[in-house]
Amino acid sequence: MDLSYPPEAESFRKEIRGWLEENLPAGWFDPGFSMTIDERQRFSDTWTEKLFAGGWICAGWPVEYGGKGLSLMDQVVLSEEFARANAPLRADFFGDVLVGPTILQWGTDEQKKEFIPKILNGTIAWCQGFSEPDAGSDLASLKTSAVLDGDEWVINGQKVWTTEAQHADFVFLLTRTNPDAPQHAGISFLLVPMHQEGVEVRPITQIDGTAEFNEVFFTNARCPKDNVLGGVNNGWKVAMTTLGFERGSSSTVGHQRFFKEWLFMVKEAQRVRKNEDELVRDALVKAWSKIKIMEINGYRTLTDALNNTHHSALLGACNKMFWSEAHRAATNLAIDIVGMEAQILTGEGPLEGPSGLPRLGRSDYPVSELQAAFFFARSETIWGGTAEIQRNIVGERALGLPKEPKPLNA
């Protein structure tokens, strides 16, 4: 693991810093800077345009498709500087990071011409249609079907925990197109328009009042025959490519949100006068040490990507299992520190999402940021592969343990 960056990367870092200082709102870097809800909304409305004009959206994509063709190291520096400035980098996570690169790798020329420009300029938003009520960690058991009818696929089924589906224009959808094939062999990856009859989105309101997740029901919904990505019945391989794109360029910044949260926990301990409690101090130090491990694991992942040593799947399983469980433990600690006060709703207005911009919240259930983090941490050990599944991957692939026994049919 090499923690030194080449001189050209550090030169690029100065360029990014200069652009951020010129384009972020006045006072952004001043201590205590804040914006009203209206100011945040105006910032959100114009920021994507500035990112697009600066060429920072999907900057690692090839130049011929609108990117800057940045090297992986330059992409890392880009992510680090935006994180340092607490400035949102992505216009649409699902488009920029997941389906866009998948289209570039698997798409036809026609598909690239149709979708890539619209992802870059932010004119279409995406959601991911993978999980189902009975197919989450065991994704290959999905039941949503697509049957060819002339020049269109007719889709029936249900997806669940679909983030931002209520705002999406398209969903990249895993469907079963050959029910007679083995589980992994009969799946296709479709690009399906959301705004049509036959697609119903039902938000799932969480206990903290947010509704970022949704159920999506497909009843004879349709999409063009040519919207299959990577070929009919090849969707499993395409999907595994998609899930691999999340790692790499953001590997060295993932720990930062946990560190910011940790600093807030320290302030809360001081506020309620528990900062001198030896047990609290010991727990805070342990939480800090886990964040440092996350940082080091990020550099290991980056080193793996730079050296093309192909350990990313195993590293990803280890990292995801570690940080999700560490964050859940940290938010438990935060609630313990605050004590009975944590049972009181003390939030004000909309909550902040990971980008620092407002996200949906219920005015009659105004959770604080700490309470919101506590609730959300429950889900982090589930989405993207449960901690139990990650342990299976580590046990079988790294330790050479026997595969987990399959349950007997009833």
C-alpha distance (Angstrom), angle and dihedral (degrees) to the residues before:
residue distance angle dihedral
M1 . . .
D2 3.81 . .
L3 3.82 116.0 .
S4 3.82 95.9 -176.0
Y5 3.80 119.8 100.4
P6 3.81 122.5 -146.6
P7 3.85 118.3 -107.1
E8 3.82 93.1 -110.0
A9 3.81 90.2 56.9
E10 3.80 91.3 52.3
S11 3.80 89.8 49.5
F12 3.79 89.1 52.8
R13 3.80 88.5 50.0
K14 3.82 90.1 61.4
E15 3.81 90.2 51.4
I16 3.80 91.9 53.8
R17 3.80 92.8 46.5
G18 3.78 90.6 52.4
W19 3.80 92.0 51.0
L20 3.80 92.5 49.0
E21 3.79 93.2 49.2
E22 3.79 89.9 50.7
N23 3.81 97.5 46.0
L24 3.80 106.7 35.0
P25 3.84 117.3 89.3
A26 3.79 117.7 -82.4
G27 3.80 111.3 -86.3
W28 3.82 93.8 20.2
F29 3.82 92.4 130.8
D30 3.83 95.5 42.6
P31 3.83 117.3 109.5
G32 3.77 111.2 -98.1
F33 3.82 94.7 15.8
S34 3.79 113.2 162.2
M35 3.78 139.5 164.1
T36 3.76 132.9 -143.9
I37 3.78 119.0 -116.4
D38 3.82 90.3 -101.6
E39 3.81 91.7 49.2
R40 3.80 90.8 50.2
Q41 3.78 90.6 50.4
R42 3.81 91.8 51.2
F43 3.78 89.5 48.1
S44 3.81 90.7 50.6
D45 3.81 91.1 48.8
T46 3.82 93.8 55.1
W47 3.80 103.8 30.0
T48 3.80 96.3 79.7
E49 3.80 90.3 54.8
K50 3.80 90.8 52.1
L51 3.79 91.7 48.5
F52 3.77 90.9 49.9
A53 3.81 92.5 47.9
G54 3.80 90.2 49.4
G55 3.80 91.7 50.2
W56 3.81 93.3 -122.8
I57 3.79 98.0 124.4
C58 3.82 107.7 95.8
A59 3.79 89.1 -11.7
G60 3.81 90.6 166.9
W61 3.80 92.5 62.0
P62 3.82 118.6 103.6
V63 3.80 115.8 -83.6
E64 3.81 91.8 -119.7
Y65 3.81 88.7 63.3
G66 3.78 96.3 47.5
G67 3.80 101.0 -88.9
K68 3.79 130.1 114.9
G69 3.79 94.3 -117.3
L70 3.81 90.7 -124.6
S71 3.77 119.5 -176.7
L72 3.79 117.6 -116.8
M73 3.80 90.9 -103.7
D74 3.80 91.6 52.8
Q75 3.81 89.5 48.8
V76 3.81 88.5 53.3
V77 3.79 91.4 51.3
L78 3.80 89.8 47.9
S79 3.82 91.2 53.4
E80 3.81 91.5 45.9
E81 3.79 94.7 52.3
F82 3.79 94.5 46.9
A83 3.81 88.7 48.6
R84 3.81 91.3 48.3
A85 3.80 89.6 53.2
N86 3.83 91.4 43.7
A87 3.81 87.2 -126.9
P88 3.82 120.6 147.4
L89 3.79 110.6 -113.0
R90 3.78 105.0 -175.9
A91 3.75 126.0 66.2
D92 3.81 93.6 -165.8
F93 3.79 118.4 6.0
F94 3.79 94.1 -162.2
G95 3.80 92.6 49.1
D96 3.79 100.2 37.6
V97 3.79 100.5 40.3
L98 3.79 107.0 23.1
V99 3.79 119.3 24.3
G100 3.82 98.0 23.1
P101 3.82 95.5 60.6
T102 3.82 88.7 41.0
I103 3.80 90.8 56.0
L104 3.80 90.0 47.8
Q105 3.80 90.7 53.5
W106 3.81 101.2 38.1
G107 3.80 106.8 17.6
T108 3.78 129.4 106.7
D109 3.80 119.3 -119.0
E110 3.80 88.5 -101.7
Q111 3.81 92.5 52.3
K112 3.79 91.8 48.8
K113 3.81 91.8 50.1
E114 3.81 91.0 47.5
F115 3.81 100.9 46.9
I116 3.81 112.4 18.0
P117 3.85 97.7 68.4
K118 3.81 91.0 48.0
I119 3.80 92.0 50.4
L120 3.78 90.5 50.3
N121 3.80 96.4 49.7
G122 3.80 93.5 41.4
T123 3.79 97.2 -120.4
I124 3.82 93.9 129.5
A125 3.80 128.2 44.3
W126 3.80 125.4 -155.6
C127 3.77 141.1 -152.9
Q128 3.80 131.0 -168.5
G129 3.81 120.3 -115.0
F130 3.80 104.6 -165.9
S131 3.83 112.2 108.6
E132 3.80 122.4 73.0
P133 3.82 132.1 -176.4
D134 3.82 90.4 -95.8
A135 3.81 98.6 24.7
G136 3.78 114.5 61.2
S137 3.78 113.8 114.6
D138 3.81 87.7 8.6
L139 3.79 91.1 55.5
A140 3.81 95.6 163.5
S141 3.82 90.0 68.7
L142 3.82 91.5 68.9
K143 3.81 116.9 140.5
T144 3.81 105.0 -165.3
S145 3.81 104.9 121.9
A146 3.79 136.4 -153.2
V147 3.79 121.2 -164.2
L148 3.80 122.9 -171.7
D149 3.81 113.6 -118.7
G150 3.79 109.3 178.7
D151 3.79 107.3 -62.0
E152 3.80 95.4 -11.6
W153 3.78 140.2 69.2
V154 3.82 115.0 -128.6
I155 3.80 110.1 -147.9
N156 3.79 129.4 -159.3
G157 3.78 128.7 172.9
Q158 3.78 145.4 66.8
K159 3.79 135.7 -83.9
V160 3.79 125.4 -168.1
W161 3.81 139.6 -163.0
T162 3.81 87.4 28.9
T163 3.80 104.9 168.0
E164 3.83 117.2 -138.5
A165 3.82 92.7 -4.5
Q166 3.80 89.7 141.1
H167 3.82 89.4 63.7
A168 3.82 100.3 37.0
D169 3.79 127.4 110.4
F170 3.83 94.0 -166.8
V171 3.78 137.3 21.1
F172 3.80 124.3 -152.9
L173 3.76 98.6 -139.1
L174 3.78 135.8 -165.0
T175 3.80 110.7 -147.0
R176 3.78 136.7 169.3
T177 3.81 108.7 -112.2
N178 3.82 97.9 166.8
P179 3.82 112.1 40.2
D180 3.82 91.5 -178.6
A181 3.81 95.7 57.3
P182 3.82 124.3 89.3
Q183 3.81 112.1 -81.5
H184 3.81 97.8 -95.9
A185 3.81 95.2 38.2
G186 3.80 101.4 57.1
I187 3.80 100.4 57.5
S188 3.81 128.2 105.9
F189 3.81 131.8 -165.8
L190 3.82 110.9 -131.7
L191 3.81 132.5 -173.9
V192 3.79 102.8 -141.5
P193 3.84 128.9 -174.6
M194 3.81 111.9 -125.1
H195 3.82 99.1 -158.0
Q196 3.80 100.3 78.7
E197 3.75 141.5 93.6
G198 3.75 109.7 -84.8
V199 3.82 95.7 43.8
E200 3.81 115.0 97.1
V201 3.80 122.2 -179.6
R202 3.80 119.4 -160.7
P203 3.82 115.3 -174.5
I204 3.81 116.0 -135.7
T205 3.80 107.3 -138.2
Q206 3.80 111.1 -145.1
I207 3.77 125.6 -146.2
D208 3.82 89.9 -100.9
G209 3.80 91.3 57.8
T210 3.80 97.4 -106.5
A211 3.80 122.4 124.9
E212 3.79 107.0 -165.7
F213 3.82 92.9 131.8
N214 3.78 123.8 70.2
E215 3.75 146.0 -177.1
V216 3.81 112.7 -126.9
F217 3.80 121.4 -160.5
F218 3.81 122.3 -162.4
T219 3.80 116.0 -160.0
N220 3.80 111.3 175.2
A221 3.80 89.2 -34.6
R222 3.78 115.3 168.4
C223 3.78 141.8 -145.6
P224 3.81 132.0 173.7
K225 3.79 118.2 -83.5
D226 3.81 89.9 -122.0
N227 3.83 92.7 58.3
V228 3.80 91.6 87.7
L229 3.80 109.0 115.9
G230 3.79 117.7 -146.0
G231 3.79 96.4 0.2
V232 3.79 135.6 -62.4
N233 3.83 114.5 -58.0
N234 3.81 91.5 8.6
G235 3.79 94.7 97.1
W236 3.79 97.3 112.6
K237 3.78 92.7 61.5
V238 3.82 91.0 45.0
A239 3.82 91.2 49.5
M240 3.80 92.3 51.8
T241 3.80 87.6 54.4
T242 3.80 89.9 52.0
L243 3.79 93.4 50.9
G244 3.80 90.2 51.8
F245 3.81 95.4 57.5
E246 3.81 94.7 72.8
R247 3.79 92.0 74.3
G248 3.81 129.2 68.0
S249 3.79 116.7 43.8
S250 3.83 94.3 44.6
S251 3.79 95.2 42.5
T252 3.82 95.9 105.4
V253 3.82 97.5 48.3
G254 3.81 103.1 47.1
H255 3.80 93.5 91.6
Q256 3.80 93.7 55.7
R257 3.80 96.8 80.3
F258 3.79 89.4 54.0
F259 3.80 91.2 49.8
K260 3.82 91.9 51.7
E261 3.78 88.7 50.2
W262 3.82 90.1 48.8
L263 3.81 91.1 53.8
F264 3.79 88.9 53.0
M265 3.82 89.6 50.9
V266 3.81 89.8 53.9
K267 3.81 90.5 52.0
E268 3.79 90.2 49.3
A269 3.81 90.2 51.1
Q270 3.81 88.7 52.7
R271 3.80 91.9 46.8
V272 3.81 94.2 53.4
R273 3.84 90.5 39.8
K274 3.77 97.1 -116.6
N275 3.80 95.0 118.8
E276 3.81 90.5 99.3
D277 3.81 93.6 50.1
E278 3.81 105.7 111.6
L279 3.79 93.8 -146.0
V280 3.80 92.1 50.7
R281 3.80 92.5 46.7
D282 3.81 90.6 49.4
A283 3.82 91.7 50.0
L284 3.81 91.9 48.5
V285 3.81 91.4 51.4
K286 3.80 90.7 50.1
A287 3.81 90.0 50.3
W288 3.82 89.7 49.9
S289 3.82 91.5 50.1
K290 3.81 90.2 54.3
I291 3.81 90.2 52.8
K292 3.81 89.3 53.3
I293 3.80 88.7 51.4
M294 3.82 88.3 52.9
E295 3.81 89.1 52.7
I296 3.81 92.3 50.5
N297 3.80 91.4 46.1
G298 3.80 88.1 53.4
Y299 3.79 90.4 56.9
R300 3.80 89.8 47.7
T301 3.79 89.3 54.4
L302 3.81 91.1 48.2
T303 3.81 91.5 48.8
D304 3.80 89.6 50.8
A305 3.81 90.9 51.7
L306 3.82 93.7 46.2
N307 3.80 92.2 48.5
N308 3.81 92.7 42.3
T309 3.80 90.0 -133.7
H310 3.83 93.3 148.5
H311 3.78 99.6 -132.2
S312 3.80 93.2 122.1
A313 3.82 96.5 107.2
L314 3.79 92.7 54.2
L315 3.81 93.2 40.2
G316 3.77 89.1 48.8
A317 3.81 91.7 53.7
C318 3.80 91.8 48.8
N319 3.79 93.9 45.2
K320 3.80 95.7 45.5
M321 3.79 92.6 48.9
F322 3.80 91.6 47.5
W323 3.80 101.1 46.1
S324 3.81 96.0 41.4
E325 3.79 93.2 52.1
A326 3.81 92.4 41.2
H327 3.81 90.5 52.4
R328 3.79 92.4 48.6
A329 3.81 89.6 51.9
A330 3.81 91.1 46.9
T331 3.80 93.4 52.7
N332 3.82 89.3 48.1
L333 3.79 87.1 54.3
A334 3.80 91.4 48.7
I335 3.80 91.7 54.3
D336 3.82 90.3 47.3
I337 3.80 91.1 51.8
V338 3.79 94.0 51.7
G339 3.80 90.6 44.6
M340 3.78 123.1 -172.1
E341 3.80 89.8 -8.0
A342 3.82 86.5 72.5
Q343 3.81 87.8 69.9
I344 3.81 90.5 64.8
L345 3.81 121.0 86.3
T346 3.79 104.0 -123.1
G347 3.80 102.7 159.0
E348 3.78 126.3 119.9
G349 3.80 125.8 -145.7
P350 3.82 125.6 -39.0
L351 3.78 117.7 -4.4
E352 3.78 123.9 -119.4
G353 3.78 119.5 -108.7
P354 3.84 125.7 -146.2
S355 3.82 90.5 -80.2
G356 3.79 93.0 54.6
L357 3.80 92.1 -110.8
P358 3.81 123.6 120.1
R359 3.77 118.7 -84.0
L360 3.77 130.0 -168.8
G361 3.78 117.3 -73.5
R362 3.78 136.3 162.2
S363 3.79 115.5 -109.2
D364 3.82 90.2 -148.2
Y365 3.82 91.8 56.2
P366 3.82 104.1 43.2
V367 3.80 104.5 179.7
S368 3.78 120.5 -175.0
E369 3.81 121.7 -119.6
L370 3.80 89.3 -101.9
Q371 3.80 92.6 52.3
A372 3.81 90.5 46.2
A373 3.82 90.3 52.4
F374 3.81 90.2 49.5
F375 3.79 92.1 53.4
F376 3.81 95.4 43.0
A377 3.82 93.3 48.9
R378 3.81 88.1 66.4
S379 3.80 89.6 65.9
E380 3.80 96.0 45.4
T381 3.80 92.4 73.9
I382 3.82 88.1 55.3
W383 3.81 111.6 39.8
G384 3.79 119.0 73.8
G385 3.80 89.8 27.2
T386 3.79 123.5 -31.8
A387 3.79 120.6 -98.6
E388 3.81 87.2 -110.2
I389 3.82 91.3 56.7
Q390 3.82 90.9 47.2
R391 3.81 88.9 53.9
N392 3.78 89.8 52.7
I393 3.82 90.3 52.4
V394 3.80 92.6 49.3
G395 3.80 93.1 44.0
E396 3.79 96.0 48.0
R397 3.82 101.1 35.9
A398 3.80 102.4 32.8
L399 3.79 104.5 27.3
G400 3.80 98.0 31.8
L401 3.80 93.9 -127.3
P402 3.82 120.2 160.8
K403 3.79 117.1 -88.4
E404 3.77 116.6 -92.7
P405 3.82 110.0 -91.8
K406 3.78 116.1 -105.6
P407 3.82 116.1 -119.4
L408 3.77 115.5 -103.4
N409 3.79 115.9 -109.2
A410 3.77 112.4 -105.1
